[in-house]
Amino acid sequence: MKTIGFIGLGTMGKPMAINLLKNGYNVTVYNRSPEKMDELALLGADTSSSPADLARSVEVLFTNVSNDQALLDVIYGASGVLEGTHPGLTVIDCSTVAPQTSRRIHEELASHMVDFLDAPVTGSKPAAEAGTLVFMIGGNAEVFEENRDLFDALGSKMLYMGPSGSGSSSKLAHNTMVGINAAGLAEGLSIAVKSGLDPEMFLEIVLAGSANSKQAELKGSKIIGRDFSNQFSLQLMLKDLLLASQLTQQFQLPSPMLNSAAALFQMGLAKGLGPQDLCSVVQCYEDWMQEKIEPKQADEPSGDDESAAAPDTKERRRNTRISLNIKLQLSVYQWEQEGSFSGQNIEGNLVDLSESGLQIVSRFPLARDMFIVIHFPKEADLPPITGKIIRIESKNNEFRYGCMMSGLPPYIRIKLEDYIKQHSSEQA
């Protein structure tokens, strides 16, 4: 089995190196901050004192660093990879850098009889952890085929895009669309909230309609839940947009949408949001409209308010649904390694249907952002529905879970509401 080196144990590099270990490869790691190597060492990786020493000891060397200069330092710097090259070494760079940087390194390493692939990835941190990254690869096609087993260990799809630099060009074009979609999501949610709409209900429309995107699926609930924990940072998104802008300038290609997205993320960086997830850029809009994008709270009636004795229709429906107590079966799956899952079925009760999803009570502890499959009673004649846990409340050894139903077709939503209405009338 090939000996593998890995340089760069950041948000993406660390889970990628872990997955190589899980797949049985002998992995040696290096990181500029030595403490980041400790966890990998506990998992069985060897550590190296420099990129040069690491290059000398392996057959294939992965790099995944933050920007062009960091990559150039790893290759050309003191005790860099160039000092440790040997014929037959293959370097696979998964960083997002300018195509000319990839081509420069390819030509330099080729003069030392070393192969080089630019192989940036898409999928962010969750995909890196799950081993479901998508690789876009530039370089020699034969070298790619020789190392397909490594890409299989790290990703669910790998596409050979062409000669050196093609992978990097693909990534910049791809992340141009990511940045524009993220900006569109933030702007659309802002318009909805400023119009007095419930953002959870609006997001459900987005996920079910033609405005849906991967950004809406991955970041919509994070924005509404005010979870800006980093999966792919705002500062890295901005870096990629600026690299893409440089590329379009070389082509003399107008890119008004790219430029607008880059300007928005630059504002986010100026606000100090750089280390947060890219979806934190929505805070720029919140500043402009002086309002946060968060779940709409129902007005609490005062004790002497006439409305307290006659709640509105929406609140009556909600109170009715809380007493539903429809028994459910929930399938919970846990990823173990590439191609392998473990799972179990647990019991739960449906207690409420909100605008954005379901509220389920169970005695079984689950985690935020976990996906579950919800099975309804046979008489409901409903297919299994996938939900994502976005809120958790615990009380008296029970857990109340708010589950967002991602991309639920409108006809299934109507069928679900009809079933709940029928069940409510039977319980009355």
Secondary structure as the mmCIF struct_conf table of DSSP 4:
data_model
#
loop_
_struct_conf.conf_type_id
_struct_conf.id
_struct_conf.beg_label_comp_id
_struct_conf.beg_label_asym_id
_struct_conf.beg_label_seq_id
_struct_conf.end_label_comp_id
_struct_conf.end_label_asym_id
_struct_conf.end_label_seq_id
STRN STRN1 THR A 3 ILE A 7
BEND BEND1 GLY A 10 GLY A 10
TURN_TY1_P TURN_TY1_P1 THR A 11 MET A 12
HELX_RH_AL_P HELX_RH_AL_P1 GLY A 13 LYS A 22
TURN_TY1_P TURN_TY1_P2 ASN A 23 GLY A 24
STRN STRN2 ASN A 26 TYR A 30
BEND BEND2 ARG A 32 SER A 33
HELX_RH_3T_P HELX_RH_3T_P1 PRO A 34 MET A 37
HELX_RH_AL_P HELX_RH_AL_P2 ASP A 38 LEU A 42
TURN_TY1_P TURN_TY1_P3 LEU A 43 GLY A 44
STRN STRN3 ASP A 46 THR A 47
BEND BEND3 SER A 49 SER A 50
HELX_RH_AL_P HELX_RH_AL_P3 PRO A 51 SER A 57
BEND BEND4 GLU A 59 GLU A 59
STRN STRN4 VAL A 60 THR A 63
BEND BEND5 SER A 66 ASN A 67
HELX_RH_AL_P HELX_RH_AL_P4 ASP A 68 TYR A 76
BEND BEND6 GLY A 77 GLY A 77
TURN_TY1_P TURN_TY1_P4 ALA A 78 SER A 79
HELX_RH_3T_P HELX_RH_3T_P2 VAL A 81 GLY A 84
TURN_TY1_P TURN_TY1_P5 PRO A 87 GLY A 88
STRN STRN5 THR A 90 ASP A 93
BEND BEND7 SER A 95 SER A 95
HELX_RH_AL_P HELX_RH_AL_P5 PRO A 99 ALA A 110
TURN_TY1_P TURN_TY1_P6 SER A 111 MET A 113
STRN STRN6 ASP A 115 ASP A 118
STRN STRN7 VAL A 121 THR A 122
BEND BEND8 GLY A 123 GLY A 123
HELX_RH_AL_P HELX_RH_AL_P6 SER A 124 ALA A 130
TURN_TY1_P TURN_TY1_P7 GLY A 131 GLY A 131
STRN STRN8 LEU A 133 GLY A 138
BEND BEND9 GLY A 139 GLY A 139
HELX_RH_AL_P HELX_RH_AL_P7 ALA A 141 GLU A 146
TURN_TY1_P TURN_TY1_P8 ASN A 147 ASN A 147
HELX_RH_AL_P HELX_RH_AL_P8 ARG A 148 LEU A 154
STRN STRN9 GLY A 155 GLY A 162
BEND BEND10 PRO A 163 PRO A 163
TURN_TY1_P TURN_TY1_P9 SER A 164 GLY A 165
HELX_RH_AL_P HELX_RH_AL_P9 SER A 166 LYS A 194
TURN_TY1_P TURN_TY1_P10 SER A 195 GLY A 196
HELX_RH_AL_P HELX_RH_AL_P10 PRO A 199 ALA A 208
BEND BEND11 GLY A 209 GLY A 209
TURN_TY1_P TURN_TY1_P11 SER A 210 ALA A 211
HELX_RH_AL_P HELX_RH_AL_P11 LYS A 214 ILE A 224
TURN_TY1_P TURN_TY1_P12 GLY A 225 ARG A 226
BEND BEND12 GLN A 231 PHE A 232
STRN STRN10 SER A 233 SER A 233
HELX_RH_AL_P HELX_RH_AL_P12 LEU A 234 PHE A 251
TURN_TY1_P TURN_TY1_P13 GLN A 252 GLN A 252
HELX_RH_AL_P HELX_RH_AL_P13 PRO A 256 ALA A 270
TURN_TY1_P TURN_TY1_P14 LYS A 271 GLY A 272
TURN_TY1_P TURN_TY1_P15 GLY A 274 PRO A 275
BEND BEND13 GLN A 276 GLN A 276
STRN STRN11 ASP A 277 ASP A 277
HELX_RH_3T_P HELX_RH_3T_P3 LEU A 278 VAL A 281
HELX_RH_AL_P HELX_RH_AL_P14 VAL A 282 MET A 289
TURN_TY1_P TURN_TY1_P16 GLN A 290 GLN A 290
HELX_LH_PP_P HELX_LH_PP_P1 PRO A 295 SER A 302
TURN_TY1_P TURN_TY1_P17 GLY A 303 ASP A 304
HELX_RH_3T_P HELX_RH_3T_P4 GLU A 306 ALA A 308
TURN_TY1_P TURN_TY1_P18 ALA A 309 ALA A 309
BEND BEND14 ALA A 310 ALA A 310
HELX_RH_AL_P HELX_RH_AL_P15 THR A 313 ILE A 322
TURN_TY1_P TURN_TY1_P19 SER A 323 SER A 323
STRN STRN12 ILE A 326 GLN A 337
TURN_TY1_P TURN_TY1_P20 GLU A 338 GLY A 339
STRN STRN13 SER A 340 LEU A 353
BEND BEND15 GLU A 355 SER A 356
STRN STRN14 GLY A 357 SER A 362
BEND BEND16 ARG A 363 PHE A 364
TURN_TY1_P TURN_TY1_P21 ARG A 368 ASP A 369
STRN STRN15 PHE A 371 HIS A 375
HELX_RH_3T_P HELX_RH_3T_P5 LYS A 378 ALA A 380
STRN STRN16 ILE A 385 LYS A 395
TURN_TY1_P TURN_TY1_P22 ASN A 396 ASN A 397
STRN STRN17 GLU A 398 MET A 405
TURN_TY1_P TURN_TY1_P23 SER A 406 GLY A 407
HELX_RH_AL_P HELX_RH_AL_P16 PRO A 410 GLN A 427
#
